[in-house]
């Protein structure tokens, strides 16, 4: 399914921008006023939306809304954990594994009937 692969790629790239927009200012702009961080984050978020919106439109042609959302959550965790560990220098915790297992359960339940296109 070309659409699902393209959706995953665009959502992943968009998520990288989203993660930096939401959290990088905590490390890089901690001494600046909050509105400077907000303006910079909005600028980064523009690129997130330029990827997320087409990703969701493409994905919605073959996935249900719920499947699209759970896919996004899987990608969010897959992007966030390396960001937290390698960029923010946070310790790797077992809690990330437990969260991942919970999301795997969500993936099972939302995809157990197949994709929207297969239904």
Buried (B, 14 or more C-beta within 10 A) or exposed (E): EEBBEBBBBBBBBBBBBBBBBBBBBEEEBEEEEEEEBBEBBEEBBEBBEBBBEBBBEBBBEBBBEEBBEBBBBBBBBBBBBEBBBEBEEEEEEEEBEEBBEEBEEBBEEBBEEEBBEEE
